[in-house]
Amino acid sequence: MARPKDENYDGKKDTILKAAARVFADKGFLKTNIIEIGEASGASKSRMYHYFPSKEALLAQLLLSHVGALLEAATGAVRDTPPGLARLRRLIDTHIDQYMEAFAEHKLLLSEPNNLPEQERTRLFELEDQLIRLMTNVLRDVAPDRLKSAPVARVHAMLVYGMLNWTFTWYKPGGPVTPRQLADHVYQMANGGLCGEIAAKDGPAVGSTRLAAPPTATRRPAAGAAGRIAR
């Protein structure tokens, strides 16, 4: 007879996932065992294996859920904001918001994808490619002439993701730079890098060194980055 599902199954599973993210981020995936995650989450070894058959399965769910939540939030931000600078700013804000709410998970995304089973790693890369395409399209709307070439547009998208993602190897929440100020800096550098095309469309005259001011964009709080888009 099948074991009945615990009424709080999902809540306990989420507790284990959050604890695993913290322990993996602190010690590294390879140096962590399932018992340590159980101790951090208050779950016995048998309960751990009831929810996850292996620590690899646990890591896979952490990373796939993290990138899935980011993709959902980013897609919504793009859908709900008109093309141009406001959409770029909204997309950057959304990434920062998501990363702040899942700091440990994002750290794992930068360091642990190679420890995933091949099938899950392939799925993770597919989700990340969707994010890259989303960012590429947003940038091409901002600077259509400069980014006519698909490879060049993708390079610009990867450079923006480099700023967004690798920041979290040194950024400390609660320090002198707030998450919103961090988003300001990323936006201004992305904007400045494309200012020749942006100026002709939305801002100061071509050749001006002045950056267009960040547009006001209504932000939704993030719900909850990506490995290959940062590597």
URQUIVEN-V619087 format. One record per pair of residues at least 24 apart in sequence whose C-alpha atoms are under 7 Angstrom apart, sorted by the first residue. I is the first residue (numbers start at 0). J is the second residue. Records with the same first field share a line. If there is no record, write none. Layout:
I=J  J
//
This chain:
12=50
14=40
15=40
16=61
20=103  104
21=103
24=103  106  107
55=115
59=115  119
61=104
62=104  108
63=123
65=104
66=126  224  225
67=126
68=223
69=94  97  224
70=130
72=221
82=140
83=140  141
84=141  214
85=214  215  216
87=137
88=186
89=216  218
91=182  186
92=182
93=221
95=178  182
96=221
97=221  223
100=223
101=223
105=224
108=224  225  226
109=225  226  229
112=226
124=227
127=225  227  228
131=156  228
141=197
142=193  196  197
145=196
157=228
159=189
160=228  229
161=229
164=224  229
165=229
//
